[in-house]
Amino acid sequence: MVVLNSFLSYLLLFVILVAIAVAGAMIGIKLAKNKNAKMAAQQDDAESTEE
């Protein structure tokens, strides 16, 4: 019974850490896409003012 309890405790910790990692990856992807979109908009503005 002690082994099962310990296993479940570590399993719960693992699930929590995986959830945090996935959330961090999703936030990072969202921020990178926003940054890329902003940079593309700035380049489009710069190109249109040169012409």
C-alpha positions in Angstrom: 0.0 0.0 0.0 2.9 2.4 0.8 4.4 1.7 -2.6 1.1 2.5 -4.4 0.7 5.7 -2.4 4.2 6.8 -3.2 3.7 5.9 -6.9 0.4 7.9 -7.1 2.1 10.9 -5.4 4.9 10.9 -7.9 2.5 10.4 -10.8 0.5 13.5 -9.7 3.7 15.5 -9.4 4.6 14.4 -12.9 1.2 15.3 -14.3 1.5 18.8 -12.7 5.0 19.4 -14.1 3.9 18.3 -17.6 0.9 20.6 -17.5 3.2 23.5 -16.5 5.6 22.7 -19.3 2.8 22.5 -21.9 1.4 25.8 -20.7 4.8 27.4 -21.0 5.3 26.1 -24.5 1.9 27.3 -25.6 2.5 30.8 -24.1 5.9 30.9 -25.8 4.5 30.0 -29.2 1.8 32.7 -28.8 4.3 35.3 -27.8 6.6 34.4 -30.7 3.7 34.6 -33.2 2.7 38.0 -31.8 6.3 39.3 -32.1 6.7 38.0 -35.6 3.4 39.6 -36.7 4.5 42.9 -35.1 7.9 42.7 -36.9 6.2 42.0 -40.2 3.8 44.9 -39.8 6.8 47.2 -39.1 8.6 46.0 -42.2 5.5 46.6 -44.3 5.2 50.1 -42.9 8.9 50.8 -43.6 8.7 49.4 -47.2 5.6 51.5 -48.0 7.2 54.7 -46.7 10.3 54.1 -48.9 8.4 54.0 -52.1 
